[in-house]
Amino acid sequence: MKYFISMQLVLIAHNIRSTYNVGSILRTADGFGVRKVYFSGYTPYPEQRDDPRLPHIRQKITSQIHKTALGAEVTMPSEFADDIFTLIKNLRDNGFTILALEQNKDSILLPNIRPTQKTALLLGEEVNGISDDLIKMCDMITEIPMQGKKESFNVSVATGIALYELTRPR
């Protein structure tokens, strides 16, 4: 059974280095009804209209992303943003709340977050997370409660958990 998600939810994947994580994020985003995925920094991204990269580079990266995206790299709307600060400003100017997924002293546990009608979820580097200068631009910070010995989830797994929580009927 499908249900309609009325909120406008977008993802910002910043400095994600793994093409396999990018593919998984795209596939998961599609499954949860995300409106668009923005890529920034050094995040590899699938081929785009008017793509400035050399043809063999964009084809190789798109092929690697396809291994986990399984077609979502074509069906999921996405865009590369040259400047993440401008992207965040533009999203905010268009009514989006910017929510960082990051472990931080100021973070709110994910189950306690009530997403706004227009939410942009910022994902950061697999190892180092989201930089302090980007955290300062966010309206809220959320983290996934951890119970085991490891301190974090893989970025694509964390994205799936966050999207489930943000889109579940309340």
N, C-alpha and C positions, 0 to 999 in steps of 0.2 A: 504494500500500500504506500503510495506517495502522498506527501503532504506539502503544501505550498509554504515556502518561507517568505514572509512579507518584508523582512528586513533587507536592507542593502548591505551586503557584507563583501568586503574586498580584502585581499591579502597583499602585503608588501614583503617580498623575499629579498633581503639585503645581505650581500656578501655570503651567500650560500655557495660553497665550493663544489659540491658533488652533483653531477648531472643526474645521478640516480635519486638523490633526495629531491631535486627539482621535479623530476618525473612523477615521483610519488606524491609530492605536494599538489601538482596539477591534477592528478587523478582523484585525490582526496577532495580537493576544492570542487571539482565537478560534481562529485557525489553529494556534497553538502550544499550545493546551490550557490556557491560563491559567484558573485557577478563578474569579477575580474581579478587577475593576479598581475601585480606589478613587480618587475625585476629591477634591481639596482645594484650598484657597486660591481663587484666581479662575478656576480651570480650568472652562471650560464643560462641561456634562455633559448627557446625554440625559434625557428625561423619566423621572422616578422615581415610584414609588408614594408617595402623600401628598406630592407635590412642592410646596414652599411658594412657588415662583415664580409670577408672574402667568401665566395661560394663554397669552397671546400671546407672552410672552418664551420660555417653555419650548418652545412649538411652533416658534418661529423657530429657536432654537438646535438643537433636535433635527433639524429639517429640514436645517440646514447640516451637522451632524455626519453625517447620512445620506448626503450626497454622496460621502464617502470610506468610510464604514463599510459602506454597501450592505447594511444589515440587521443587522449585528453590534451596532448600538446597541439592538436588541431582544433578540437571542439571547445576548449576552455579559452575564453577571451583573455588575452595577455598583452602586456606592453612593457618595453624596456624604458626606464626613466633615467636619463643622464645624471640628474641631480636629485638625490633623495630628499634634500631639504625643501626644494621647490615642490616636489611631489607631495610631501606631507602638508606644506602650506596650502597647496591647491585643494587637496582633499578636505582639509579643515575649512577652507573658504566655501566649500560646497556642502558644508554641514556634517561632515564625518567626524566622529570621535576617534581619536588615534589611541589604540590599545596595544601596548608592548607585551609580548610574551617573554618574560625574563624573570629570573630569580633576582630579587632586589629587596633591600630593607624596607622599601615603600610599597612592595607589591601586595595585592589583594589575592587571596586564594581563588582560583578559577571558579569553584562552585558558588562563590559569593558575588561574582560579577553579574550585573544585569546589563546586557548590551543595549546600546541605543539603536534607534531605527536605522541609522547609517553608521556602521562601524568598520574601521580599517584596522586589521590585525597585523602588527609589525613583527616579523620573524628575523632573527639575527644569525650571526656566524655560529657554525656548529660548535666550535670550541670556546671562543671568547665572548659570545653573546652579543648583545646590543651595546654600542658605545654610549658613554655618558652624554655626549652631545646630542645623540638621537633620543635618549631617554628623556632629556629635558624638554623635547618637543612633543612628548606624548601626554595625553590627558590622563591616562591611567596605565598602571603596570599590573599584570597578573602573572601568577605562577601556578604550576600544577603541583598539588600536594604529592610529596614523595614518601614512600614507606620503606623502601629497601635500602641497601647499602650504597647504591649508585646515587649520584647527586642530580642527574638529569636524564631526560629521554633524548633519543635521536630527534633531530629537528622535524623530520617528516612524521614521526610518531607523535611528537608533541603537537604538531599542527592538527593531526586527526583528533586527538583528545580535545584540544581547544575548540575546534569546529563543532564537534559533537555537543560540547557543553554550551556553546554560544547559540546553537541553532535548535536545541531541543525545545519542544513545546513546554510552556510554563503554565 
